């Protein structure tokens, strides 16, 4: 009897622990459902294939200001809702054969307004899924264009220790993604949107948007877009919807300011409610991570390409620490018979790597977390250097990360939206994108990254963010009744929803970049922010090397398929805490 009584408190404790855990698990599941539905963007992307017939489309014209990736995706979405869509693009050659060439890497021209046009890009599974919704034959068109569609095995690892992909969850084969350069993807999208008569209501005109004009009968909306044409003449386009896709130029801020929008002043024709909020000037946040990188594109023969000892599934290695700033080296095959070398650094000074030899010196100077730099990387550099390939060198400074909080701006026109980098130029994917300064990953089966910091532009978030914006716009337009003008709250509805889908881009970028000593933070902030999150992410990745649940969260986060609360499943939190005391 005494022994039975002695066990009662233990049973009560275990029951209490079980009850608390059950409550936490239920709370986690409810939070995940809510975050997935309202913040992930996945439901909106899944609905992209829903469209309208020609008779059901809204009257008027949607004017897309910019014809890059965000502009092309937005034009494709608007073609489902408007009788006419006009893309205004400054570069004339993009409307010719060269701008829609089958193999993008063979273009004779290069975009002058896109910093990373020829650089290798990484693309997330979520982005690829969205493209398949917008273009049902997208995979077939990729094959026609020489673009690889591969299982999204990024060869993730924690500074050399592999993090296994969640093959069991996906039946032995991971969802697919793309491997190609920015030039190849953009050229393919332009051909799909403009070059094969699938969307006859979309046209592209050459010109530069220089301003917008308020409707004289209703100052709360834009009536015309002013376009300067190549002959320097100005044409005014009637506009039912105006979309800023000008990228990091964020030209929409200038257009709106010149037209009297985005101010907290009180013109007599505007009501008090519309004036509440921030001015455009006060809505702009920015910090500078001082990231720069050099790219060497090497055109090699098929024989040399086959000699390169790049493994099918690579491992990556990191320089553990940030005393040198954020450093990066990457080597891999991209579209065509090209091998790309990338070397970069977050630094106050200009640091260039203009030769294969200079990049080799960087590799040899990297301090790894645990394992040494593999010999095959140096061997691959030797083979490339001995072959004396034709090379193309470029050096790029990544602009400061900037966020226009349009959802808080006062007095915005009701028919204006901004998509992609024109609203936010963050450099990571989402809070779910748990790659941080300790995680090394490869972009495909043929690409290896070595670095000691999160290298912002290579993660593919820019394309994913543009797609999410287009999907949010699709959802907003879907609710507009047939043959009616756009509602007065369209802009507000769009920017609030877009904020929900993309604010985590900004928050995680800021947290991770504040780890780098040379980063200039937002005025009023310091570099101490986010230290606990950085610690937790590091411990998660260490756990992921030996724990299936953590590895699944890491992979799905890297592909924007999860939610932020996935990081904090109660059982995983317990494992991370326990693991932090034992490793």
N, C-alpha and C positions, 0 to 999 in steps of 0.2 A: 504493500500500500504506500509506503514511504517513497519508494522509487517511482510509483505512478504519480504521486503528488509532485515530486521533484521535476517531473517532465512537463507538468502543466504550464509553468511560466515559459518554458522553451517553446511549447506549441503555440502559446499566445503570441510570443514574439514573432515566430515564423508566420503566423496568421496575419499579424499586423503588417509585417514586411510584405507579404503577398498582397494584402489589400492596397497598401500604398503603391506598390509596383503596378497593380492593375489599374488604379486611378491614373497614374502617370502614363501608362500605355494607352489608355482610352483617350486621355487628353492629347497625346501625341498623334493618334490616328485622326482625331477630329481636326487638329491643327494642320495635319498634312492634307486632308481632304480640302480644307478651306484654301490653303496656300496653292495647291495644285489647280483648283478651279479658278481662283481670282488673280493669281500672281504668276503662274508658270507660263502662260501663253499657249500651252499645248491645246486646250479646247478650241481657241481661235484658229490655230493652224490646222486643226483637223476639219474645220468648216470651210476652208478656203475653196474647196471644189464647188460649193454651193454658188450658183450664179443666177442670172436673170435672162430672159429672152429679150430680143431686140425691142419688142413692143413694151416691155416692162421697164426699160431703162429710163433714167431721169433725163429730162431735157437740159440742155446746156453743155458747157465744156469744162473739163477738168484740166488745169494747166499744171504740168509737172516741171518744176524749175531745176533742171539738172538731169542728165541722161546717163549717170553711172549706175552701179548696181542698185542702190536704193531707188533711183528714179525709174529704172526699168521694172523692178518689182512692183512699185507703186502704180505705174502706168498699167501693168497687167491687171492689178486689182481694180483700178478705176474703169477699165474697159468693160467690166461686168455690170457697171452701174450707170455709166454716162454714155450718151449718144456720141460724144466726141471727146478724145483725149489728145492733148498736144504736149509733147516733150520738147522743152526748149533747151538746146545743148550748144555750147559755144564752139566746140571743135567740129569743123565741117566734115573732115574725113571719116568721122564715125558713121555717117549716113551712106558712105560709099561701100564698094565691095570689100575694101581692106578692113573696114570697121566691122564687117560681118563674116570675115574669112572663116573657112572650115577649121583650120588649125590656127589658133590664136597666137601661138609662139612664132608663126611665120609672118606676122604683120610687118609691113614696111614702116609704118608710123608707130609712134609711142605717145601715149596720153601725156599731155604737159601739165595737167591739173591734178593728177593722181600720183601721190608720192610712191606708193608701193605697186605700181602697175605691173612691173616685170618680176616682182619678188614672189617667192613661193608663199602660199597661204595655207592655213589650216581651216578645215570646215567641220562643223559639228553635225552630229546625226540629226538634231532638230532642224537645222538649216536644210539638209538634204531632204528630209521628210516634207518640209514646206514646199520645196521646189517640185517635188513629185505631185503635190496637190495642185499647184498652179499649172504645171505642164505634165499631163498624164504620160506622155512618151519621153519624159526627161532622161531616163536611163539609156534608152535607145539613142537619143540625140548625143549623149555623152560619148558613147562608143563611136558614133559617126565623127565626132570632133576630136578623137584621140585622148579623151579624158578618162582616167581610171575611176571606176566605182568599186570600192573595196570594203570589206568588213572593217569596222572602226576599231581595230586593235592598235592602240597607240603605243604599245610596248611600255606601259606605265611602270615606273619603279621609284623606289625611295632611295635616291643617290646610289644606284647600282643594284639594289635588292629588288627583284621583280615584284610587281603588284599584279596578280593574275586577273585577267578580265572575267566578267561574269558569264562565262560560256554556258554554264548549267541553266541559268535563268532564261537564256535565249535559245535553248535547244541545240547548243553546240555551235551556232554561228551567230556572230554579233550583227547588229543592224549595220547598214552600209553608210558610207560617206564618200566624199570626193577626194581625189589627189590631183591638183593642177595649180597652175599659176593664176594670179588675179586676171591677167590678160586673157587667158583661155576661157575662164568662167564668164567674164564680162562680155567677151565676143560671142560666146554661145547664147547668153541671155538676150543680147541685142538681136541676134539672128532669129531667135524664137519669138521675140516680141514684135519685131519690125520686118523681118526678112522673108517670111513665108506666107503672108496673107492670112494668118490664122486670126488676127485681130484687126480687121480693116478699119475700125474706128479709132485706131492709134496712129498718129503721125508724128514725125520729128522735124522740127524746124531749127535752122541754124541761127543762133543769136544769143545774147546775154541779157538776162532779166536785170533791169536797172531800177525798178520800182513798182509799186502797186497804187491803185487809185480807189479811194472809198466811193461807195455808191452815193450819189448826191441825194437820193431819196431815202436812204437808210445807211447812216454812217457806221452802223454796226457790222457791215459786210463790205468786202472788196468787190468792185464791179469789173475792173480791168487790170491787166498786167502789162507793164511797159517793157518792150523788148527792143534792144539796140541790135540792128541787123549788121551783117558784114559791110554793107555800103555806108554804115554810120547813120542810116535813117532809123527812126523810132516807130515801131508799130505797137498799137494797143490791142491786146487780145481780150475779148469778152470772157470772163471767168466766173463759172459757178462755184468752183473749188480751186484753191491755190495751195500747192504742196511744195514746201521748201525741201529740195533734195540737193542742196549746194555743198554738202559735206562740211569739212572743217572750216570752210569760208564763212559758214553760218550767215549768209547774206540776208536771210529773212529778217534778222534783227535790224539791219540798216533799212530795208524796205519799209518795215512797220514803223520805225521811228520817224522816217521822213514823211510818212503819211499821217502821223499824229496818233498812232496806236501805241499801246504799251506804256502809257503814262498814267500817273495818278492825279493829273490835273482834272478839272471838272468843266469841260465845255458844256454849254447850256443844252445842247442837243443830246447829252448822255445822262443816264440816270445814275444815282449814287451806287447802286449795287454793282454796276459794271466797273466802277472806279476802284472798288476794294481790291487790294492785292498789291503786288510788287510792281515797280517799274521794270522795264526791260534791262536797264542798267544794273539795278539791284538784284535781279534774278540770275545774274551770271556768276558762277563759281568756277574757280580754276586753280590747279596746282601743277607744278612742273617736276616731273620725275627725271628730267635731263637724260633721257634715253636716246642713244644714237647707235647706228650700226652700219657696217660695211657689207656689201654683197658682191661676190665674184661669181658670175655665171660662166661656166666652162662648157663649151660645145665640143663634145668628144665623139670619137667613132664608136660604133657598136662593139668593136673588139675591146677597146679600153673600158667601155661601160661594163662589159662582162668580167673584166679582170678585177674590178674594184671589189674588195673583200667585205662589202657591207652585208652583215647577216640579215636573214629574213626577218628576225625579230631582234631589234637592237636593245642594248642596255645603255643607259646614260649615266653620266657622272657629274658631280657638282663641285664647285669651289665653295667650301663650307664657311660662310661668313660674308660680310658685306664691306670689309675694310677697303676693298678696291672699287667700291661701287658695284653695280650689278653687271656681271660679265657673262658672255654668251659665246658659244661656238656651235655651229650646226653644219652637217654635211649630208647631202642626199640628192636623189634623182628627182627631177620634176618632169613636166611634159616634154616630149621630144627627146633627142639625144643630148640632154643637158644635165650637168651636175652643178648644184648650187652650194657655195660655201658662204656661211653667214658668221660674222664676228661682230660683237657689239659690247656696249658698256654704258652704264649710267655714270656720268662723270661731269664735273665742272669744266673739264678741258676737252677739246676735240681730240678724239682717238680714232685713227684710221688704220685699217688693215688692207693694204692695197695689193697684196700678193699672197700666193699660197704659202711662201716662206714665213711671212708675217703671221699668218693664221696658225701655222705650225708652232711658232713661238708662244702664241697664246695658249694653245692646247697643252704644251709642256709646262706652262706656268700655273695651270689650274690646280687647285688643291682639292682633292676629292674628299667626300664624306667618309668613305671607308676603303673602297677598292681602287686600285690604280687605273689610270687611263688605259683602255685596251690597246694592244699593239696594232690591231687592224686599222685603227683610225690614222695613226701615223703612216702606216703602209699605204693606205688609200691616198693620203696626201702625196707620198713619194711617187706613186704611179701617175697621179695627175700631173705633178710637176715635170716628170720625165717625158710625158707625152706632149708637152708644150701646146696645150689646147688654145684655141681662140677664146679670149676672155673678155667679159664686159664688166667693168667695175662701177659701182655706184655707192654713194655714202649718203645716209639719210639721218636727219634729226627728227625724232618724233615730237610733234607739237605738244604743248601742255594739255593735260586732260581737262576738258571744259564741259560744263553742264549748264544749260539754259533751263531754268525751272519754269517752263511755260505754264505748267499747271497752277502756278501761283501768280502769274502775270495779270495785271489789271488791264481792262479795256483792249482785249484782243478781238479782231474781227471774227465773226462766227463761222466763216468759210475758209479759214487758214489753218493748216497743220504743218508740222515739220517732222521729218522722218530720218532716222539714222544719225550720222555724225552732225547733221545740221542742228540737232537738239542736244546731243551728248556724244562726246568723243572719248568715252572710257575705253580702257584697253583690255579688260578681262570679260568673261562671259557673264556670269551671274554669281550670287552668293553660293550657289550650288557648285560653281567651278572651283573645286577645292585645291587646285594646283597652286602652290605658293613657292616661296623662295627655296624650299628644300626639295621640291618635286621635279624630277627630270622625266621627260616624256619624248616619244618620237611621234612625228606627224603621220606616219604611215609605215608600211612594211619596209620602206626604203628611205627612211629619213631619221637621222639621229640628232638629238639636241644635247649639248653639254653646257651648263650654265650655273651661275650661283645666284640667280635672281629670277623672278617671274618676268619673262620677256614679253611685254605687253602686246605688240602687234601680231605675234605669230599664232594666237589662239583662235582666230576665226570669229571672235565676238562681234566684229563690225558687221559682217554679213548676217549673222544671226540677229543682231539688233535691228538691222534694216528690215529683215523679214518679219520680225515681231511687230514693228511699226506698221508695215503693210497689212498684216493680219488684223491688228487692232482697228485700222481704218476700214478694212473689209467688214468687220463686225459692226462698226458704227454706221456705215452706209446701209447695211442690211436692214436696219431698223427704220430707215426712211421710207415713208409711204410712197407709192407710185405717183408719178407725174406731179410731184410737189417740190417746192423749193427746199433747200437744206434747212433743217431746224436751227433756231437761234442758239441752241446749246451744243451744236455739233463740235465746235472747236474745244469747248470746255470738256465735253464728254470724252473726246479723243485724248486730250492731254492728260486727263486724270487716269484713264485706263492705261495709257502708255507709261505713265509714271509707275503704276502698279507693276507693270511687266519689266521695267528696265531700271528702276532706282537701285536695285541690288548690284547692277553693273558698276554703278558709281561708288557705292558703299564699299564693296570688296576691293575695287581698284585702289581707293584711297587708303584703306587699312593696310594693304600689302605694300604699296609704294612708300608709305610712311616708314617702312623698315629701312629704306635706303637713305644714308646720311645726307646725300647731296640733294634730296628732294626739297623743293620749296613748297611748304604746305599752304593751304587756304589761309588767308589772313584771319587771325584770331585763333588758329589751331596750332598744335605742335606735333612733332613726330612720335609722341608717346602713345597716340591713339591706337587702339586695336591690338595691344600687346597680348592680351589674354586670348583673343581669337587666333592670332598667329601661333601661339603655343598649342592651342587645341587642334588646329589643323595639322601641325607637325606631328602630334601624338596620333592623330587619326591615320596619317599616312604610314607611320611606323607600324601601327596595328594592322593596316591593310596588307602589309607584306606577308602576314600569316593568318589573317582572319577573313573569311569569305564575305561576311556582312559588311565590314569596313571597305573591302576591295570593291564591292558592288556600289557602295555609296560614292567612292572616289571616281569610278568609271562613269556612272550615270551623271554625277555632278559635272564631270569634264565634258559631257555631251549635252548639257542643259536639259536632261530628261528627268531630273529629280526636283526636289524642293529643298529649301534651306533647312527645314526641320529634320530632314533625313539625317543630317549630321548629329542630331541629338536624340536618336532613338534611345529610350531609357536603358535597354540592355547594352547598347554600344557605349553609352556614357560610362556605365559601370566598368566595362571592359577597358576603356581608355584610362580610367582612373587607376584600376588595378595594374594595367600594363606600365603605367608611368612610374610605379614603384618597383617594378621588377626588371625593367630594361633601361 
